[in-house]
Amino acid sequence: MAKEKLFSVTKKDLVIEYFSGTGAGGQHRNRHKNSCRVKHLESGAIGTCQDQRSKLQNTKIAFRRMAESDKFQKWLRIEAARATGELEQIKKRIDRELETMVKEEVQVDGKWVKKEEER
């Protein structure tokens, strides 16, 4: 089965911030803004990296960490379900299950009665 592109994550969907590294490493680490933080706005996932001396390498690693985070993976599954139409099927199934599994009651004159009987 051939893969189909459902949606894409572009640079427009991200906030990329560069900052000075912290901790040991000397003047180069403290003077240069080589550390990177990548935020995905829709999912709230964040990836950071200050391991390398190179800004480009830190950016790649931060993006990879953001993409592998639990928040991003959950968002990805929801978006894929939405794009394929599975999300609507799931919502309908949940509604059917709630109708059969959940009993709604309200308090009328100090007694609990089924919601349909209240009317």
N, C-alpha and C positions, 0 to 999 in steps of 0.2 A: 504494500500500500504506500503510495507516494505521500510525502509530508506536504502539508499546506500551511502557508504563513497566515496565522490568525490575526496577529497584531505585532507591533514592534515597540521596543523601548529605545528612545533616541536621547540625544544630549539635551533636548528641550524638556524632557521629563525629569531631568536630574539637576541637582544643585551641587556643583563641585567647588569646594573651598580648599585653599592652600594655607598652611600655617607653619610656624616654626616648630620644630620638634622639641620634645622635652626629654629630660634625663641626660645620661652620660653621652658623650659624643664630641665634646669640644666646641670650638668656635663655629665650625662649618654648620653643625646641626642647629646652633642657637641663632645664627645670623641669617640663614637662608630659609625661605618658605618652601621647603621641599616636601613636607608632610601633606597628606591629602585626606579629605573627608568627602565621601560621595553619598548624597541623600537622594532617595527616590521619593518624590513628593506624594504620589498616590498611595503607596503602601506604607510609607513611613520608615522604610528600611534604611539603615545607615551602615556604611563600610568605611573603615579608616585604616591608614597605613602610614607608619613613619619608620619602617624597617630599613629602607634603602636610602642611598645618597641621592639617587636620581628621582626627580619629580615625575617623570614619565613612568618609571617602574612602580613608584608608590601609587600613582593614579590607577594603573592596571590592576594592582593587587587590591586596592580599595574597592574598585568596581567589582572584582571577582568576589570579594568578601560580602559586598552588598547583595550581589546576585545569589549567593549561596545561603543568605540569612533566612531564618524561618519566616519572618514577616514577608519577605519578598516572595518566597516559595508559596505561601498561602495565597497571597494576592495573585500570583501567576495562575494557580489552579482555578481560582474564582473567575478570573478574566477568560481563561480558556473555556470554562464551562459556559460562561455568558456568550462567548463568540460562537460556540457550536450549538447553542440552544439548549444545552443540558441543564442550565440553571433554572429555566422555567419548569422543566419536567421535575426537577428536584423540589422546587417550591410547591408544585401541585401535589406531589407525593406527601410532602410534610403536612400540607393542609388536610389531605384525606386522612392521614394518620391521627392528626390532632382531633378531627371530628369523631373518630371511633375510640380513641384512647383517653381523651380528656373529658371530664365531667364538669360542666359549669354550674355553679350554684350561687344563689344570691340570698341574702337574709331579708325575709319579709315577716313583719310582726314578730320578730324574735325567733323565727324558725328558718332553717335552711331548706330551700326548695330548688328544684331544677330551674334553670333559666327560662325554659319554654313555658313552664307552668306559671311563672310570675306574671306573664302578660295577661 
